[in-house]
Amino acid sequence: MKNKIFWPSNSSDWTEVGPEE
């Protein structure tokens, strides 16, 4: 499954990530 997580360090940028390793 892919989850969209928010990275404040990327200045309002969303990144799609897979399952936690």
mmCIF file as Biopython writes it, N, C-alpha, C and O atoms, coordinates in Angstrom:
data_model
#
loop_
_atom_site.group_PDB
_atom_site.id
_atom_site.type_symbol
_atom_site.label_atom_id
_atom_site.label_alt_id
_atom_site.label_comp_id
_atom_site.label_asym_id
_atom_site.label_entity_id
_atom_site.label_seq_id
_atom_site.pdbx_PDB_ins_code
_atom_site.Cartn_x
_atom_site.Cartn_y
_atom_site.Cartn_z
_atom_site.occupancy
_atom_site.B_iso_or_equiv
_atom_site.auth_seq_id
_atom_site.auth_asym_id
_atom_site.pdbx_PDB_model_num
ATOM 1  N N  . MET A ? 1  ? 0.836  -1.211 0.000  1.0 0.0 1  A 1 
ATOM 2  C CA . MET A ? 1  ? 0.000  0.000  0.000  1.0 0.0 1  A 1 
ATOM 3  C C  . MET A ? 1  ? 0.871  1.261  0.000  1.0 0.0 1  A 1 
ATOM 4  O O  . MET A ? 1  ? 1.955  1.275  0.584  1.0 0.0 1  A 1 
ATOM 5  N N  . LYS A ? 2  ? 0.402  2.286  -0.640 1.0 0.0 2  A 1 
ATOM 6  C CA . LYS A ? 2  ? 1.162  3.547  -0.652 1.0 0.0 2  A 1 
ATOM 7  C C  . LYS A ? 2  ? 0.421  4.588  0.172  1.0 0.0 2  A 1 
ATOM 8  O O  . LYS A ? 2  ? -0.792 4.752  0.045  1.0 0.0 2  A 1 
ATOM 9  N N  . ASN A ? 3  ? 1.154  5.276  1.002  1.0 0.0 3  A 1 
ATOM 10 C CA . ASN A ? 3  ? 0.528  6.319  1.836  1.0 0.0 3  A 1 
ATOM 11 C C  . ASN A ? 3  ? 1.135  7.670  1.504  1.0 0.0 3  A 1 
ATOM 12 O O  . ASN A ? 3  ? 2.328  7.777  1.220  1.0 0.0 3  A 1 
ATOM 13 N N  . LYS A ? 4  ? 0.300  8.701  1.543  1.0 0.0 4  A 1 
ATOM 14 C CA . LYS A ? 4  ? 0.831  10.039 1.274  1.0 0.0 4  A 1 
ATOM 15 C C  . LYS A ? 4  ? 1.209  10.688 2.604  1.0 0.0 4  A 1 
ATOM 16 O O  . LYS A ? 4  ? 0.372  10.853 3.492  1.0 0.0 4  A 1 
ATOM 17 N N  . ILE A ? 5  ? 2.467  11.048 2.722  1.0 0.0 5  A 1 
ATOM 18 C CA . ILE A ? 5  ? 2.921  11.665 3.976  1.0 0.0 5  A 1 
ATOM 19 C C  . ILE A ? 5  ? 3.388  13.087 3.702  1.0 0.0 5  A 1 
ATOM 20 O O  . ILE A ? 5  ? 3.861  13.404 2.611  1.0 0.0 5  A 1 
ATOM 21 N N  . PHE A ? 6  ? 3.247  13.931 4.705  1.0 0.0 6  A 1 
ATOM 22 C CA . PHE A ? 6  ? 3.617  15.331 4.548  1.0 0.0 6  A 1 
ATOM 23 C C  . PHE A ? 6  ? 4.969  15.616 5.186  1.0 0.0 6  A 1 
ATOM 24 O O  . PHE A ? 6  ? 5.187  15.333 6.364  1.0 0.0 6  A 1 
ATOM 25 N N  . TRP A ? 7  ? 5.862  16.175 4.401  1.0 0.0 7  A 1 
ATOM 26 C CA . TRP A ? 7  ? 7.190  16.535 4.925  1.0 0.0 7  A 1 
ATOM 27 C C  . TRP A ? 7  ? 7.286  18.049 5.039  1.0 0.0 7  A 1 
ATOM 28 O O  . TRP A ? 7  ? 7.464  18.731 4.029  1.0 0.0 7  A 1 
ATOM 29 N N  . PRO A ? 8  ? 7.173  18.589 6.254  1.0 0.0 8  A 1 
ATOM 30 C CA . PRO A ? 8  ? 7.266  20.033 6.472  1.0 0.0 8  A 1 
ATOM 31 C C  . PRO A ? 8  ? 8.606  20.585 6.008  1.0 0.0 8  A 1 
ATOM 32 O O  . PRO A ? 8  ? 8.709  21.760 5.656  1.0 0.0 8  A 1 
ATOM 33 N N  . SER A ? 9  ? 9.626  19.744 6.006  1.0 0.0 9  A 1 
ATOM 34 C CA . SER A ? 9  ? 10.957 20.206 5.619  1.0 0.0 9  A 1 
ATOM 35 C C  . SER A ? 9  ? 11.037 20.464 4.113  1.0 0.0 9  A 1 
ATOM 36 O O  . SER A ? 9  ? 11.965 21.109 3.626  1.0 0.0 9  A 1 
ATOM 37 N N  . ASN A ? 10 ? 10.035 19.943 3.386  1.0 0.0 10 A 1 
ATOM 38 C CA . ASN A ? 10 ? 10.049 20.131 1.935  1.0 0.0 10 A 1 
ATOM 39 C C  . ASN A ? 10 ? 9.140  21.287 1.511  1.0 0.0 10 A 1 
ATOM 40 O O  . ASN A ? 10 ? 8.811  21.438 0.334  1.0 0.0 10 A 1 
ATOM 41 N N  . SER A ? 11 ? 8.748  22.089 2.482  1.0 0.0 11 A 1 
ATOM 42 C CA . SER A ? 11 ? 7.934  23.271 2.188  1.0 0.0 11 A 1 
ATOM 43 C C  . SER A ? 11 ? 6.634  22.928 1.470  1.0 0.0 11 A 1 
ATOM 44 O O  . SER A ? 11 ? 6.490  23.182 0.274  1.0 0.0 11 A 1 
ATOM 45 N N  . SER A ? 12 ? 5.700  22.357 2.200  1.0 0.0 12 A 1 
ATOM 46 C CA . SER A ? 12 ? 4.389  22.014 1.640  1.0 0.0 12 A 1 
ATOM 47 C C  . SER A ? 12 ? 4.497  21.078 0.445  1.0 0.0 12 A 1 
ATOM 48 O O  . SER A ? 12 ? 3.949  21.365 -0.619 1.0 0.0 12 A 1 
ATOM 49 N N  . ASP A ? 13 ? 5.192  19.971 0.610  1.0 0.0 13 A 1 
ATOM 50 C CA . ASP A ? 13 ? 5.334  19.031 -0.495 1.0 0.0 13 A 1 
ATOM 51 C C  . ASP A ? 13 ? 4.899  17.652 -0.029 1.0 0.0 13 A 1 
ATOM 52 O O  . ASP A ? 13 ? 5.291  17.212 1.052  1.0 0.0 13 A 1 
ATOM 53 N N  . TRP A ? 14 ? 4.092  16.964 -0.831 1.0 0.0 14 A 1 
ATOM 54 C CA . TRP A ? 14 ? 3.617  15.627 -0.458 1.0 0.0 14 A 1 
ATOM 55 C C  . TRP A ? 14 ? 4.425  14.562 -1.190 1.0 0.0 14 A 1 
ATOM 56 O O  . TRP A ? 14 ? 4.798  14.730 -2.351 1.0 0.0 14 A 1 
ATOM 57 N N  . THR A ? 15 ? 4.687  13.470 -0.490 1.0 0.0 15 A 1 
ATOM 58 C CA . THR A ? 15 ? 5.470  12.396 -1.100 1.0 0.0 15 A 1 
ATOM 59 C C  . THR A ? 15 ? 4.774  11.056 -0.908 1.0 0.0 15 A 1 
ATOM 60 O O  . THR A ? 15 ? 4.265  10.766 0.174  1.0 0.0 15 A 1 
ATOM 61 N N  . GLU A ? 16 ? 4.752  10.239 -1.960 1.0 0.0 16 A 1 
ATOM 62 C CA . GLU A ? 16 ? 4.120  8.918  -1.859 1.0 0.0 16 A 1 
ATOM 63 C C  . GLU A ? 16 ? 5.157  7.908  -1.393 1.0 0.0 16 A 1 
ATOM 64 O O  . GLU A ? 16 ? 6.224  7.770  -1.990 1.0 0.0 16 A 1 
ATOM 65 N N  . VAL A ? 17 ? 4.825  7.207  -0.317 1.0 0.0 17 A 1 
ATOM 66 C CA . VAL A ? 17 ? 5.765  6.216  0.205  1.0 0.0 17 A 1 
ATOM 67 C C  . VAL A ? 17 ? 5.083  4.877  0.367  1.0 0.0 17 A 1 
ATOM 68 O O  . VAL A ? 17 ? 3.865  4.799  0.531  1.0 0.0 17 A 1 
ATOM 69 N N  . GLY A ? 18 ? 5.879  3.822  0.319  1.0 0.0 18 A 1 
ATOM 70 C CA . GLY A ? 18 ? 5.341  2.470  0.467  1.0 0.0 18 A 1 
ATOM 71 C C  . GLY A ? 18 ? 5.243  2.129  1.946  1.0 0.0 18 A 1 
ATOM 72 O O  . GLY A ? 18 ? 5.284  3.019  2.795  1.0 0.0 18 A 1 
ATOM 73 N N  . PRO A ? 19 ? 5.113  0.844  2.257  1.0 0.0 19 A 1 
ATOM 74 C CA . PRO A ? 19 ? 4.997  0.383  3.644  1.0 0.0 19 A 1 
ATOM 75 C C  . PRO A ? 19 ? 6.256  0.689  4.446  1.0 0.0 19 A 1 
ATOM 76 O O  . PRO A ? 19 ? 7.347  0.807  3.888  1.0 0.0 19 A 1 
ATOM 77 N N  . GLU A ? 20 ? 6.095  0.815  5.743  1.0 0.0 20 A 1 
ATOM 78 C CA . GLU A ? 20 ? 7.244  1.122  6.591  1.0 0.0 20 A 1 
ATOM 79 C C  . GLU A ? 20 ? 8.188  -0.063 6.650  1.0 0.0 20 A 1 
ATOM 80 O O  . GLU A ? 20 ? 7.748  -1.207 6.765  1.0 0.0 20 A 1 
ATOM 81 N N  . GLU A ? 21 ? 9.488  0.207  6.570  1.0 0.0 21 A 1 
ATOM 82 C CA . GLU A ? 21 ? 10.474 -0.869 6.597  1.0 0.0 21 A 1 
ATOM 83 C C  . GLU A ? 21 ? 10.900 -1.162 8.013  1.0 0.0 21 A 1 
ATOM 84 O O  . GLU A ? 21 ? 11.730 -2.043 8.239  1.0 0.0 21 A 1 
#
